[in-house]
Every structure is written in structure tokens, then in C-alpha cells.
Amino acid sequence: MIFRHVSKLSLIATISAASASLMGACTAGAPSEDLAGDGDVELTQEGQEALACNPVPNISLERSLIVTDATALARFPLDTVLNHLLSTVSAGPSALELYQRWWDSQNDAAGAVFPDAIHCDADGATINGFPVQCPRNEGSLASSDPFDSASTNPDFMKPVAIVNRFDLAPLDGSHCGEYRIIYAKRSSGALDRNLIILEAQLPNPNPECGIAACRPVAEFWANLTSTNNAVTRADALEAFYYDGIPGFAPALHPDHFAEGAGQIRTNQFMGGPNAQIWQLREFKLEKAYDGPGGAARLFFKPTTVKENPFGELFNVNFSDSRTASFQTDFISRVEPLIPPGSNVNQIVLKTPDQFNAGQSNSQGPENDYSIHLNAGGANNAFIQAINAEVASMSPPPPLPVSAAQVADRATTQSCGGCHQTSSGDYLGGFHTWPQHVSAFSFVHVDENSVLSKPLQETFLPHRKNVLQTYLQSTTCDACTSSVTASASSSEGIAGTLGGSTTH
């Protein structure tokens, strides 16, 4: 059952523990868009009275940052989630056809299940002008049912984690982070794995208030820590994703996965007649207005993998017309790749989308950027420019960082690098990328909801610190320019918010 948030408002408001004065000031004259179409976004008097600004708890990783308990996961079967997204449009298709058309994008036209779907050999088997593997064995899912026979169907997709990425909220508060659900293909043999992550970017309903307006979202997740009843926590998460906390849209809405917002990512390794590699892809949930009378329908659109420049752009001899402009742009991004201290979570690469590839590999050299950098010769002009940029940093890195190590740092920010290629790499300075326990554990959450060592020991503690620092650095008073400025200028927040999307 999906609870509507008016009937559950007292529960949601209590879990949210948001400040009534903050919400009131931020929403005055700027009502939130009712994305769910319910017409009941506004707070009732009961809800206003339930809001409170509680002390910051000692945040629990498993309750407030990554939820894997069965009670909560049971509220998010994939067919229920897809049907919820489809309920916002009028032309379908069904949840099953939406899913099957999605995976038909990994078939070429000759092997298509839906001739009118997007196929991987469109545009010469490229995305953004860069080649992609085509076809992929995952195209077989265009003929399977992921919703049926949970205990026996090898293609059944089950929820394995609910993930809070408040740390991805940018300092300017243009949105309030990403809220994810991870699904895994039931069959988990070494040659039959597939995982998908729905990564919804939650809009800030009052961007004029800046990052301070996101406090109710941060408090909602933080206060799940002190909610001891598993059913109550599951109710609250269900409401957050399907209905929204007071003043905020529900996390699950097609617009939150569209261009300029969140995304859907996959981690693919399905065996078959062709030897294929571990590969990550990215998709947007788009609308086509081609139904009766121009009605909207939803479809998954393959897109570039963000923070994932095509590897050969690092080679000075690569013939693509974008090579020179990429290398010039990359020089301007060297310093954020070498943050002070030893926290690898603060390594950042923001790659303009014109340089991003359409796939990210966890095997082979494609995403090993230092290999491509050195392919142009050990002392080429690009290497010299990177070394000069490192030398000009003030203060300089505490220990040497070579051009090859700068390229290795860029690899960590790609999906393939974060998951596998960079495992255990020394990056120069004080940074070593966290290492997986096994060379084959290239996922951060597996089919049994088991978390990777890097996630448990490096990434989740950082996210906890971000959430607690934000709550301690912002105020529950009315949203004013001074509050926003105080939050934005906080050294603790500035060093944490707006982090890498890949881990």
C-alpha cells in the first residue's frame, strides 16, 4: 500500500522534525509545485504543530544513510515504483513494456524486440560521438519479466538498498541531493549479474533560501536514526519517496530523472555467447508526447556517463576534434583533484558533458586514464602542462603528485574507476583509493544487500559527517539571507557538500 501524505502527515512531520518558522518563511509567496498532482502539498495545522527542530542525533549509517532492512525494502518493488512513475503520464506504456523497451536499447536493430525503440547501433553505435559496445548481452532482458516469481525467476529484480545522498546537494542549494533505490538481478552467478540504481534528484522548492531550505530533508533522514520501530521507519521512507515530506515533492517523479536532474545507472555483467566486460551505463527518464492527442509517455534514454571522459581524450595524438579543448579544460580541473588532507571523498572532477563517454568499463584500459596519458610519450605537452599546474598550486601538495597520478585521480571519479579500476591505487600526496576485499567485488551493494569495504569504511562515514556538519552549521530560524550565507560559508559544509556522484 502507498500511503498518501495527508493521512500520514503527523507521522511524516514528526520524522521530518523540520522547523515551522523555516518552512513558513521559505514558502511565503512561493508555493511548492505539486508534482504528484494531489493538490495537498500545503501543511495542515496539525502538521505545523508537529514540526520541531530537534538536536542532531549520532547518525546511524544503516538507518539514515543506507537502508537494507527487509521491512523497508518491501515497500519498493520495482513494478510498484515504475507504476508510480507511469501514473504521472497518460499514454503508458505498462511497467513491463517500459522496462523491456529500456533493455532493448542494448540490442542492435537486427536483434530488436521493439522495432520502434532506441537501439545501440543508432548514431553508428556511439553516444556523444564516442563508441559503445553493441549489442550487449543485457539486451536479452527485453524479453523477460523482472516482476514475476521472486524466488525462482533468474531475471527478477529485487530492491537491495535505499540510499540517502544528501551530500550531493550543492552549496548554492539549487537542489537538495539525490535519493536512490538499488535493485539487483536475482541470479548472482559470476557471469550473470545486473544491478540498476534509480537516482532521483530532489528539487529545492525554495531556491531563493539557498541550502538552508534543504534542512527539512536533512532532518527527515537524520531522525530515522532515533525511530526504533522498523515499520514506522518503512512508513516514513514510503511517504518520502511516493508522497513527499511537507513542502517537498515526492522523490519518485519522472522529472527527477530527466535531463538536468537525476539519472538511472546500471552495473552490467551478464554472460552469453560473446565475451563481455563489466560495464556501467547511464540513462535518463524522458517523455515523448506522441500518444493520442499528444499525450505523454515515458521511456528510458541512453545518455553519457557523467564524470567519465572518454579515455583517449588524454592522448595528445587522439584524432577527435575535441581532444585539444578537453586537455585545456582538464588543466583547470587539476586542483580539485588534489584536495588538502587525506580524505579521498574530497577528490572532485566535474567534466563538461561534451567530453563524457557513453559507457564506463570496470575492466580493461578504457577508463585507465594514465595509460592514455602516457600513450602520447612520457614527456608530451599535456603531461608537462599537468605537472606545471600541480607545481603552481598554493599551497603545494604535501607530497609529490605526478601527472600520471593526476590522471589516476580522474579515473577514481569515473564509475569504472570507483568500482574497480582504482581499487587500492596510491594517488600521490596523502591519498590512496580504498580497496575492495576481492578483485571481483566490483559492486558497492551486492545482490544480498552486503556493502563493500570502501562503502562501509570510507564513503558512508564521510556522508554521515556531511549530514551532521550541515545540521550543526545551519539554523532552524526563519530563512533569511544571513542564514543562507552562514551555511554557505561554513568551512565544514564547503568541504563536503556537492561531492562526487560516483561513490
C-alpha positions as CSV (number, residue, x, y, z in Angstrom):
1,M,0.0,0.0,0.0
2,I,1.2,3.5,-0.8
3,F,0.3,6.0,1.9
4,R,-0.9,9.5,0.9
5,H,0.9,12.1,2.9
6,V,-2.2,14.0,4.1
7,S,-3.4,10.9,6.0
8,K,0.1,10.3,7.2
9,L,1.0,13.9,7.8
10,S,1.5,13.7,11.6
11,L,4.0,10.8,11.1
12,I,5.9,12.5,8.3
13,A,6.1,15.8,10.1
14,T,7.4,14.1,13.3
15,I,10.0,12.1,11.4
16,S,11.0,15.2,9.4
17,A,11.5,17.4,12.5
18,A,11.7,20.4,10.3
19,S,11.4,24.0,11.6
20,A,8.0,25.6,11.2
21,S,9.5,29.0,11.1
22,L,12.0,28.0,8.4
23,M,9.3,26.4,6.3
24,G,6.9,29.2,6.7
25,A,9.4,31.9,5.7
26,C,10.7,30.0,2.8
27,T,7.3,29.1,1.3
28,A,5.7,32.5,1.8
29,G,4.7,33.8,-1.7
30,A,6.4,30.8,-3.3
31,P,4.2,27.7,-3.0
32,S,5.8,24.4,-3.9
33,E,4.9,22.8,-7.2
34,D,2.6,19.8,-6.6
35,L,4.4,17.3,-8.8
36,A,2.3,14.4,-7.6
37,G,-0.9,16.1,-8.8
38,D,-2.6,15.6,-5.4
39,G,-3.3,19.2,-4.6
40,D,-2.3,18.6,-0.9
41,V,1.3,19.8,-0.6
42,E,0.5,22.5,1.9
43,L,1.0,21.9,5.6
44,T,-2.1,21.4,7.8
45,Q,-2.3,23.0,11.3
46,E,-1.6,19.5,12.7
47,G,1.5,19.2,10.6
48,Q,2.7,22.7,11.6
49,E,2.4,21.9,15.2
50,A,4.3,18.6,14.8
51,L,7.3,20.2,13.3
52,A,10.2,20.8,15.6
53,C,13.9,21.5,15.4
54,N,15.4,18.5,17.3
55,P,19.0,18.1,18.5
56,V,21.3,16.4,15.9
57,P,21.4,12.7,16.7
58,N,24.5,10.5,16.4
59,I,23.5,9.4,12.9
60,S,23.2,5.7,12.3
61,L,24.7,4.5,8.9
62,E,22.1,1.8,8.5
63,R,19.1,3.8,9.4
64,S,19.8,7.2,8.0
65,L,22.3,6.7,5.1
66,I,21.8,3.3,3.5
67,V,18.8,1.2,4.5
68,T,18.9,-2.5,3.8
69,D,16.3,-3.9,6.2
70,A,13.6,-6.1,4.7
71,T,10.7,-4.2,6.1
72,A,11.7,-1.0,4.3
73,L,12.8,-2.7,1.1
74,A,9.4,-4.5,0.8
75,R,7.8,-1.1,0.2
76,F,9.7,-0.6,-3.1
77,P,9.1,-3.5,-5.5
78,L,10.2,-2.4,-9.0
79,D,6.8,-2.8,-10.6
80,T,5.2,-0.6,-7.9
81,V,7.9,2.1,-8.4
82,L,7.6,2.1,-12.2
83,N,3.8,2.1,-12.0
84,H,4.0,5.1,-9.6
85,L,6.2,7.0,-12.2
86,L,3.8,6.0,-15.0
87,S,0.9,7.3,-13.1
88,T,2.1,10.9,-13.8
89,V,1.6,10.4,-17.6
90,S,-1.4,9.5,-19.7
91,A,-0.1,7.4,-22.5
92,G,1.6,4.5,-20.8
93,P,3.2,2.1,-21.7
94,S,2.8,-0.6,-19.0
95,A,5.5,-1.0,-16.4
96,L,6.6,-4.3,-18.1
97,E,6.9,-2.7,-21.5
98,L,8.7,0.3,-20.1
99,Y,11.3,-2.0,-18.6
100,Q,11.6,-4.2,-21.7
101,R,12.0,-1.3,-24.0
102,W,14.7,0.1,-21.8
103,W,16.8,-3.1,-22.2
104,D,16.1,-3.3,-25.9
105,S,18.4,-0.3,-26.1
106,Q,21.2,-2.8,-25.6
107,N,20.2,-4.7,-28.7
108,D,21.1,-3.6,-32.2
109,A,18.3,-3.1,-34.8
110,A,18.8,-6.6,-36.2
111,G,18.1,-8.2,-32.7
112,A,15.4,-5.7,-31.7
113,V,12.3,-6.9,-29.7
114,F,10.6,-3.5,-30.2
115,P,11.5,-2.2,-33.7
116,D,10.5,1.4,-32.7
117,A,12.6,1.5,-29.6
118,I,16.1,3.1,-29.2
119,H,18.8,0.6,-30.2
120,C,22.5,0.7,-29.5
121,D,23.5,0.9,-33.2
122,A,21.8,4.2,-33.6
123,D,24.2,7.0,-34.5
124,G,26.8,4.5,-35.6
125,A,26.9,2.7,-32.3
126,T,28.0,5.8,-30.5
127,I,26.8,8.0,-27.7
128,N,28.0,11.6,-27.7
129,G,30.2,10.6,-30.7
130,F,32.1,8.0,-28.7
131,P,31.8,4.3,-29.4
132,V,29.8,2.0,-27.2
133,Q,29.7,-1.8,-27.1
134,C,26.8,-3.0,-29.2
135,P,25.0,-5.3,-28.7
136,R,25.2,-6.2,-25.0
137,N,24.0,-9.5,-23.5
138,E,21.7,-7.5,-21.3
139,G,19.5,-6.9,-24.3
140,S,18.0,-10.3,-23.6
141,L,16.1,-8.7,-20.7
142,A,13.9,-7.0,-23.4
143,S,12.1,-10.4,-23.5
144,S,12.0,-11.2,-19.7
145,D,9.7,-10.3,-16.8
146,P,11.6,-8.8,-13.9
147,F,8.4,-8.7,-11.7
148,D,7.3,-12.4,-11.7
149,S,8.3,-15.3,-9.5
150,A,10.7,-13.7,-7.0
151,S,12.0,-16.9,-5.6
152,T,12.7,-18.8,-8.9
153,N,13.0,-16.2,-11.8
154,P,16.7,-15.5,-12.5
155,D,15.7,-12.2,-14.1
156,F,13.6,-11.0,-11.1
157,M,14.8,-7.5,-9.9
158,K,14.7,-7.1,-6.2
159,P,15.4,-4.0,-4.1
160,V,18.6,-4.3,-2.1
161,A,19.2,-0.8,-0.7
162,I,17.6,2.6,-0.2
163,V,20.3,5.3,-0.2
164,N,20.5,8.9,1.1
165,R,22.8,11.1,-0.9
166,F,22.1,14.5,0.8
167,D,25.8,15.1,0.5
168,L,25.3,15.7,-3.3
169,A,23.3,18.9,-2.5
170,P,25.3,21.8,-4.0
171,L,26.3,24.7,-1.8
172,D,24.0,27.0,-3.7
173,G,21.0,24.9,-2.8
174,S,19.9,24.5,-6.4
175,H,18.6,21.1,-5.3
176,C,18.6,19.0,-2.1
177,G,20.6,15.9,-3.1
178,E,19.8,12.5,-4.6
179,Y,17.7,9.7,-3.1
180,R,18.4,6.3,-4.6
181,I,16.9,2.8,-4.7
182,I,19.2,0.0,-5.8
183,Y,17.9,-3.2,-7.5
184,A,19.7,-6.4,-8.3
185,K,19.0,-9.2,-10.7
186,R,18.2,-12.3,-8.6
187,S,20.7,-14.6,-10.3
188,S,24.0,-13.6,-8.9
189,G,26.4,-16.1,-10.6
190,A,29.7,-14.6,-11.6
191,L,28.6,-14.4,-15.2
192,D,25.0,-13.3,-14.7
193,R,24.8,-10.1,-12.8
194,N,22.9,-6.9,-13.4
195,L,22.2,-4.0,-11.0
196,I,20.2,-0.8,-11.5
197,I,20.1,2.4,-9.4
198,L,17.3,4.9,-9.6
199,E,18.9,8.2,-8.6
200,A,16.3,10.8,-8.0
201,Q,17.4,14.4,-7.7
202,L,15.1,16.2,-5.2
203,P,14.3,19.9,-6.2
204,N,14.6,22.7,-3.6
205,P,11.1,24.1,-3.6
206,N,12.5,27.4,-2.3
207,P,15.9,28.0,-4.0
208,E,15.8,31.7,-3.0
209,C,16.6,30.4,0.5
210,G,19.6,28.5,-0.7
211,I,20.9,25.4,1.0
212,A,19.2,26.3,4.3
213,A,15.9,25.4,2.7
214,C,17.0,21.8,2.4
215,R,17.1,21.4,6.2
216,P,13.8,19.5,6.4
217,V,15.2,16.9,4.1
218,A,18.3,16.5,6.1
219,E,16.4,16.3,9.4
220,F,14.0,13.7,7.9
221,W,16.9,11.3,7.2
222,A,18.8,12.1,10.4
223,N,15.8,11.5,12.6
224,L,15.3,8.0,11.2
225,T,18.2,7.1,13.4
226,S,16.1,7.6,16.6
227,T,13.0,5.9,15.1
228,N,13.3,2.5,16.6
229,N,10.3,0.8,15.1
230,A,11.1,-0.7,11.7
231,V,7.5,-0.4,10.4
232,T,7.5,3.3,11.4
233,R,10.7,3.9,9.5
234,A,9.4,2.0,6.5
235,D,6.2,4.1,6.6
236,A,8.2,7.3,6.6
237,L,10.5,6.2,3.7
238,E,7.5,5.1,1.7
239,A,5.9,8.6,2.2
240,F,9.2,10.4,1.4
241,Y,9.6,8.6,-1.9
242,Y,5.9,8.3,-3.1
243,D,4.3,11.3,-1.5
244,G,6.9,13.8,-0.2
245,I,7.5,15.3,3.2
246,P,5.6,18.6,3.8
247,G,6.7,21.3,1.4
248,F,8.7,18.9,-0.9
249,A,7.8,16.9,-3.9
250,P,8.0,13.1,-3.7
251,A,11.4,11.8,-4.6
252,L,9.9,9.4,-7.2
253,H,8.7,11.6,-10.0
254,P,9.8,11.3,-13.7
255,D,11.1,14.9,-13.7
256,H,13.7,13.9,-11.1
257,F,15.4,11.5,-13.5
258,A,15.2,13.8,-16.6
259,E,17.8,15.9,-18.3
260,G,19.2,18.4,-15.9
261,A,18.2,16.4,-12.8
262,G,19.0,12.8,-11.6
263,Q,19.6,9.6,-13.6
264,I,19.3,5.9,-13.7
265,R,22.6,3.9,-13.7
266,T,23.4,0.3,-14.3
267,N,26.2,-2.1,-13.4
268,Q,26.2,-4.9,-16.0
269,F,27.8,-8.2,-16.4
270,M,25.6,-10.8,-18.0
271,G,27.2,-13.8,-19.6
272,G,26.3,-15.1,-23.0
273,P,27.7,-16.1,-26.4
274,N,30.0,-13.2,-26.5
275,A,32.8,-12.4,-24.0
276,Q,31.8,-9.1,-22.4
277,I,33.2,-6.9,-19.7
278,W,31.9,-5.3,-16.5
279,Q,30.3,-2.1,-17.7
280,L,28.4,0.8,-16.3
281,R,25.8,2.8,-18.2
282,E,23.6,5.8,-17.6
283,F,20.0,6.6,-18.7
284,K,17.5,9.4,-18.4
285,L,13.8,9.0,-17.9
286,E,12.3,11.1,-20.7
287,K,8.8,12.0,-22.1
288,A,7.6,11.6,-25.6
289,Y,4.4,13.5,-26.5
290,D,3.3,11.0,-29.1
291,G,0.3,9.4,-27.5
292,P,-3.3,10.1,-28.5
293,G,-3.9,13.9,-28.7
294,G,-0.2,14.5,-27.9
295,A,-0.4,12.6,-24.6
296,A,2.9,11.9,-22.8
297,R,4.6,8.5,-22.4
298,L,7.8,7.7,-20.6
299,F,10.9,6.0,-22.0
300,F,14.5,5.4,-20.8
301,K,17.0,7.2,-23.0
302,P,20.7,6.1,-23.1
303,T,23.0,9.0,-22.2
304,T,26.5,9.9,-21.3
305,V,28.1,8.6,-18.1
306,K,28.8,11.6,-16.0
307,E,32.4,12.5,-14.8
308,N,33.6,9.9,-17.3
309,P,35.6,11.5,-20.1
310,F,36.4,9.2,-23.0
311,G,39.8,7.7,-22.2
312,E,41.6,8.5,-25.5
313,L,41.0,12.2,-24.9
314,F,44.0,12.0,-22.6
315,N,46.2,11.0,-25.5
316,V,47.7,14.0,-27.3
317,N,47.7,12.1,-30.6
318,F,43.9,11.2,-30.4
319,S,42.3,12.4,-33.7
320,D,38.9,13.5,-32.2
321,S,38.3,17.2,-32.7
322,R,37.6,17.6,-29.0
323,T,41.0,16.4,-27.8
324,A,42.7,19.8,-27.6
325,S,39.7,21.5,-25.9
326,F,39.4,18.7,-23.4
327,Q,43.0,18.9,-22.4
328,T,42.8,22.6,-22.0
329,D,39.7,22.2,-19.8
330,F,41.3,19.4,-17.8
331,I,44.2,21.6,-16.7
332,S,41.6,23.9,-15.0
333,R,40.3,20.9,-13.0
334,V,43.6,19.6,-11.7
335,E,43.5,21.5,-8.4
336,P,40.1,20.0,-7.2
337,L,41.6,16.5,-7.9
338,I,44.3,17.2,-5.3
339,P,42.4,18.4,-2.1
340,P,44.4,19.0,1.1
341,G,44.4,16.3,3.7
342,S,43.9,12.6,3.2
343,N,40.1,12.4,2.6
344,V,39.6,10.8,-0.8
345,N,35.9,11.8,-0.7
346,Q,37.0,15.4,-1.4
347,I,38.6,14.4,-4.7
348,V,36.4,16.0,-7.4
349,L,36.2,16.0,-11.2
350,K,33.4,18.0,-12.9
351,T,33.7,17.0,-16.6
352,P,31.7,19.1,-19.2
353,D,29.3,16.7,-20.8
354,Q,30.7,17.2,-24.3
355,F,33.7,15.1,-23.2
356,N,31.8,12.2,-21.5
357,A,31.6,8.7,-22.9
358,G,28.5,6.6,-23.2
359,Q,29.9,3.7,-21.2
360,S,32.3,3.2,-18.3
361,N,34.3,0.0,-18.0
362,S,35.4,-1.8,-14.8
363,Q,37.8,-3.9,-16.8
364,G,40.5,-3.1,-19.4
365,P,42.3,0.1,-20.3
366,E,39.4,2.3,-21.5
367,N,38.9,4.1,-18.1
368,D,42.5,3.9,-17.0
369,Y,43.4,7.4,-17.9
370,S,47.1,7.3,-17.0
371,I,47.6,4.7,-19.7
372,H,46.1,7.0,-22.3
373,L,48.1,10.0,-21.0
374,N,51.4,8.1,-21.3
375,A,50.5,6.7,-24.8
376,G,51.5,10.1,-26.2
377,G,55.0,9.8,-24.9
378,A,56.5,10.1,-21.4
379,N,57.1,13.9,-21.7
380,N,54.4,15.2,-24.0
381,A,53.0,18.7,-23.8
382,F,49.9,17.6,-21.9
383,I,52.0,15.9,-19.2
384,Q,54.1,19.0,-18.9
385,A,51.1,21.2,-18.6
386,I,49.6,19.0,-15.8
387,N,52.9,19.0,-13.9
388,A,53.2,22.8,-14.3
389,E,49.7,23.2,-12.9
390,V,50.5,21.0,-9.9
391,A,53.7,22.9,-9.3
392,S,51.7,26.2,-9.3
393,M,49.3,25.1,-6.6
394,S,49.4,27.2,-3.4
395,P,49.9,25.6,-1.1
396,P,51.6,22.8,-3.0
397,P,50.6,19.2,-2.3
398,P,52.3,17.9,0.9
399,L,53.9,15.0,-1.1
400,P,54.6,14.8,-4.8
401,V,51.7,14.2,-7.2
402,S,52.8,13.3,-10.8
403,A,50.8,13.9,-14.0
404,A,50.1,10.1,-14.2
405,Q,48.8,10.2,-10.6
406,V,46.6,13.2,-11.5
407,A,45.2,11.1,-14.4
408,D,44.7,8.2,-11.9
409,R,42.8,10.6,-9.7
410,A,40.5,11.4,-12.6
411,T,39.9,7.6,-13.1
412,T,38.7,7.4,-9.5
413,Q,35.8,9.7,-10.4
414,S,34.6,7.6,-13.3
415,C,32.1,4.8,-12.5
416,G,34.5,2.1,-13.7
417,G,37.4,3.6,-11.7
418,C,35.4,4.0,-8.5
419,H,34.0,0.4,-8.6
420,Q,37.1,-1.5,-9.8
421,T,40.0,0.1,-11.8
422,S,41.2,2.4,-9.0
423,S,40.9,-0.2,-6.2
424,G,43.9,0.3,-3.8
425,D,45.7,2.7,-6.1
426,Y,48.2,5.1,-4.5
427,L,47.4,8.5,-6.0
428,G,50.3,10.6,-4.8
429,G,50.2,13.1,-1.9
430,F,48.3,11.7,1.0
431,H,45.6,9.8,-1.0
432,T,45.1,6.1,-1.6
433,W,41.9,4.9,-3.1
434,P,40.0,2.4,-0.9
435,Q,40.5,-1.2,-1.9
436,H,37.8,-3.9,-2.4
437,V,38.3,-7.1,-0.4
438,S,38.1,-9.1,-3.7
439,A,39.2,-8.3,-7.2
440,F,35.7,-9.5,-8.3
441,S,33.6,-7.4,-5.8
442,F,33.1,-4.6,-8.2
443,V,29.7,-3.5,-6.7
444,H,29.3,-1.4,-3.6
445,V,26.0,-3.2,-2.7
446,D,25.6,-6.7,-3.8
447,E,22.6,-9.0,-4.5
448,N,22.2,-9.8,-0.8
449,S,22.5,-6.2,0.4
450,V,26.1,-6.7,1.5
451,L,28.1,-3.5,1.5
452,S,31.6,-3.2,0.1
453,K,34.5,-2.4,2.3
454,P,35.1,1.0,0.7
455,L,31.4,1.9,1.3
456,Q,31.5,0.9,4.9
457,E,34.9,2.3,5.9
458,T,35.3,5.3,3.6
459,F,32.2,6.6,1.8
460,L,29.5,6.2,4.4
461,P,31.4,7.7,7.3
462,H,32.1,10.7,5.1
463,R,28.4,11.1,4.3
464,K,27.5,10.8,7.9
465,N,29.9,13.7,8.7
466,V,28.4,15.8,5.9
467,L,24.9,15.3,7.2
468,Q,25.8,16.1,10.9
469,T,28.0,19.0,9.9
470,Y,25.2,20.5,7.8
471,L,22.7,20.2,10.6
472,Q,25.1,21.6,13.1
473,S,26.0,24.5,10.8
474,T,22.5,25.7,9.8
475,T,19.8,27.1,12.0
476,C,16.1,26.4,12.4
477,D,15.3,30.1,12.5
478,A,13.5,31.8,9.7
479,C,15.1,31.5,6.3
480,T,17.0,34.8,5.7
481,S,20.0,35.8,3.6
482,S,22.1,35.7,6.8
483,V,21.1,32.1,7.5
484,T,21.9,31.1,3.9
485,A,25.2,33.0,4.0
486,S,26.2,31.4,7.3
487,A,25.5,27.9,5.9
488,S,27.3,28.5,2.6
489,S,30.4,30.0,4.3
490,S,30.8,27.2,6.8
491,E,34.2,25.6,6.2
492,G,32.7,22.2,7.2
493,I,29.9,22.4,4.7
494,A,32.1,23.8,1.9
495,G,34.4,20.9,2.2
496,T,31.7,18.3,2.0
497,L,28.6,19.2,0.1
498,G,28.4,18.8,-3.6
499,G,30.6,15.7,-3.7
500,S,31.2,13.0,-6.3
501,T,28.2,11.2,-7.8
502,T,30.2,8.0,-8.4
503,H,30.6,6.7,-4.9
